[in-house]
Amino acid sequence: MLNIDALNEKFTERFSLLLKEEGYRLNDKSYRKERRNRLFVIEAALKVEEADGGEIVSPEVIICDVPLKKGLVSKKYAPDECNIEFIKQNGGDKVFYKKLRHLQSVFVKNGEEMSDEQLEALLKTALVAPRVCENRAIPAYYKKLCKNDIPISKALYFSLISFLGVYALLTVLIALCIGLAIYFIYGFTRIWGLLLEPYYYIVTLIPSLIYGIVVFTKTRKGRF
């Protein structure tokens, strides 16, 4: 049987060096990085599952991203005084949290030890974590793997709600702003006059539709 504690010690040592190059520091069991008023936290460890003739070893990686603005994190979520679970429970809708899927695993036969090549493979697959956590340069292969994480029906629902919300807000705000500007400049009292023009709704429909499409594609990629 594999010594999971020894494996995790070795994995953490090597993974820490790799994440250090990405700007992360290890504190307790979390890797942390601050950039542009945001705190990025990664927690990673190996897990072992029994299988016929051996054991399957895979990395379990959780990430979160939370803003460091206006005291939101300065007291509650001090970078070195909290873990991901605490941030998830207390950060509300401002926290991006994700347990990474589609990470590679290795099979180790009974009576054998995990090789350096197998450990390197696990480190390499776990190294997608900072990219996804910071939403930057996510490898194309991983985007493709995540594409179906959220069902198309759910993605369409999110995009429809986003489209309708933006469409209603944009239509009202633009009409109100232009109506008030004309009122103050020319004294015309028909502040909501634009809402009586059929073509105006087409003008606000286009950017709202584009926004809905963007939400759909991002949702299907698995980052949001």
Phi, psi and omega in degrees: 000138182290144176273097186294328179294316179294320178297317181292326177296316179293318179297314181297318180300314182286319182293324179299319180294321179292318180287335177299325177293337178269000178095010181265150174237148180267126176229117186060249180244013183240142174262129188231149178208139176245131179205128177051052177061030175228149176250125178250129182232134179232134173236128185217139177202159178271147174231153184237134176235140179287146178214167179299119176082005180172208182222148178255125180250131180215153177278139174251114188235129177237139181230156171208156184222123184221142181290146177251061186234144171049042174079001182302319183250339187304327179251305184293315188242049178308132189310329183253014185232019180207157175250179184296320182299320179295315180297318181298318183287334188246353185269351179064212184281004179274352184261131168263122184230138179203135170264117188291138176246178175064028177269146185290148175235164179232152179253127179244122182291153177303135179085357179250162176255155178290131183279165177297325179296320178293320177296319178299323179295319179291322177296318181296316181290327179286341184287358173287344185305308181297329179293314180290320182299318182266358180055050179221135175048043177293127182305142182300322182296325182284323175301319181295320179295325183277353189304323184258014179300319178255123182304150182299328179295320180290321178296320178295323178297312179300315183291324179294315178298317179296316180299312182295319179297313180293320181299313180295315182294315181296317181299314182290314184295315180296316179298318180293314181297314180293320179298318179292321179298316179293323179297314182288330182274313186250348179083010178288133186267356180277074184299323182263024183300326181298330181291348178268356180263116182302321183292338180298325182291333177288322180299315181279341179293320186299305179295328179293321178294319178299317179298317179298321178294318178299316178299318180298312182293320179293322180295318180292335178283348173088003181276329183242000000 
